[in-house]
């Protein structure tokens, strides 16, 4: 197998990942600063890294979103947040399609699997790029508990989201990023969503 065909999962070092990005269409339109920032977010979790690559490529997010965002945003933290927002919106789009497919009689099981996968991978990748993108935790909880009826998993994801809120509130205000400050301003209604979901899922487990 030639070097141009090297599978993503076979990369191990930062340099190998950088080489992979340079050799693949669309990704190679992003500059080294962006690629290195992405690698730093994922290099300790190869499965999550490959999931991010898959959902970004399968949903055409690189050529339709990431490249255009880089052209107008120079700040890397803000850029990664916008990548996360793109992934979050992508996840919500697939979630909505999933809900509509479930309503069909009978639903297409293969389509359900694809929609669920793309939705969850989008939310999980969103969180990896932007740790305190709290709404994504709630959406995963909804997928696991509200749709798949795996209520224990829904509760677990709600609690992960609440834990992230606690971590965010513990950061000194002068060290918070602009997007993190905005998240704290919306804290009360989002906490209520998590707690309401936990109560609902706990009732289902009884």
N, C-alpha and C positions, 0 to 999 in steps of 0.2 A: 504494500500500500504506500503510495507516494505521500510526500509531506503535505501536499494540498488536500489530501483526503483524511488527514489525521482526525479521528473522532475527538470531540470536545472533552469527553470524560478521561481521556488518556493524558491530558495536561496535568502537571503537578506543581510546577514552579510559576512564579509571577512572570518570568521571562517567556515561558512556554505559552502561557495564556495570552500575553501581549502579542506573540508571534501568531497565534491562532486568529486573534482579532484582525491583525494586519492582512491576513490572507483570505478573509471572508468578506464577500460582498455586503455592502451597506454598513456593516460594523466598521470597515476600514475607511469610512467617510468621517468617523468620529476621531478627534485628535487624541494624542497620547495622554494628555491630562485627564480627559474624560474616561478613557479606557482604564487607566491606572486607578482612578477613583472607584470605578465599578468593580475592578478586581479586588481592591482592598475591602470592599463590602462583603464579597462572597467567598474569598479564597479559603476561608476556614470551614466552609460548608459546601462541598462539591455538588451534592444533590440539589441544594437550593440554587446553586449557580447554574446548573444545567437546566433546571426548571425555568429560571429567568430567561435563559437563552431560547429555550423552546417556545415559551409563550410570546416572547418578543418577536421571534421569527414567524411563528404560525399566524400571528395576528397583524403582521406587517408594521409593527410599532417602530422599528428602526427608521425605515425610509419615510413613513408617514408622520412620525412624531419626534423621535429623538434627534435626528439630524437638524430638523427645522428649529427645535428648541435651542440647540447648541448655537445656532446662527444668531440668536437674539439674546442669549443669556451667557454672561462670562463668569459669574460667580458659581463655583462648583457645588457648594451646598444647596443653593437655590435651584440649580439645574437638576441635581439628584432628586430634590423634592418634586420638581415638575415631572420628572420621569415617574416618580412614585404616584403622583396624581394621575398621570396617563394610565398607569397600570390599574389604579383603583377604579377609574372610570371604565376601563376595559372589563374589569371584574364585574362591575355593576351591570354593564350591558349584557354580559353572558348570564348573569344571575336573572335578569328580567326575562331573557329568552328561555332560560331554564324553567321559570315559573309558568310561562305561557305553554311550554311543551308539556309540562306536567298536567295541565288542564285538558289536554287532548285525550280522546278515548278511542283506541289506546295510545299512550305516548310512545314515541320512537325511542327504544331503550338505548340504541347506539348514539342517537343524538343527545339524549340525556347525559350519557357518560362524557361526551365531548364538551358539552356546555358546562357541566359541573367541574371538569378538570380545568378548563380554561379560566373559569371564574375563580376557583380556589388558588390556582398557581399565580394568577394576577395579584390577588390580595397578599399572598405569601411573599411574592417578590417585592411588592410595594413596601411591606414591613422591613424586609432586609435592606432596602435602599434608604428608608427613612424610619428609624426605629420607633419614633413616637407618632406614627401615623395611626392614631388610636382607632379611628373609624373602621379601619381594615380588620382589626380584631373582632369588632362587633359583626361585621359581614361574614367572616369565617364562622363565627359562632352561629349565625343564622343559617348558613349552609349546612353545618353539621347537625345542629339541633332542630332548627325550624323546618328544614327540607328533608334531610336524611333521617330525622327522628332519632339521631344518636345523641340523646339528651345529655349524657355524661360528657361527651366531647364539646357540646355547646356550652355547658357550664364551665368547662376547663378553659375554653377560649375567652369567655367573658371574664373569668378571673385573671387570665393573662393580661387582658386589656386594662383591668382595674389596677393590676400591679404596675403596669407601665405608667399609669397616671400617678401613682405614688412616687415612682422614680422621677418622673418629670417635675412634680411639685417639690422634690428635694433638691433640685438644681438651683443654685443662687440665681436670682432674677437677672443680674448683670451678665450671666454666662449663657442665658437662653438665646437661641436663634429666634428670628422674627416669627418663623412658622410655629415654633414651640410656644411662644407667647400667645399666638392666636389660638392654639389648641387649648391652653389653660383658660382662656376667656370663655370657651364653650364647654367648660368642664361639667357643670351641674346637669344640663340636659343629657349629656352623653353618659354620665354616671348613672342617671335614672334609667336609661335604656338598658345598660348592662344589668342593673339590679332587677329590673322588671323581667328581663329575659331569664336570669338565673331563677327567679321565683317560678316562672312559667315552666321551665325545664324540670325543676325539682318536683313540681306537682305531677308532671308526666311520669316521673320515675317512681312515684309512690304506688 
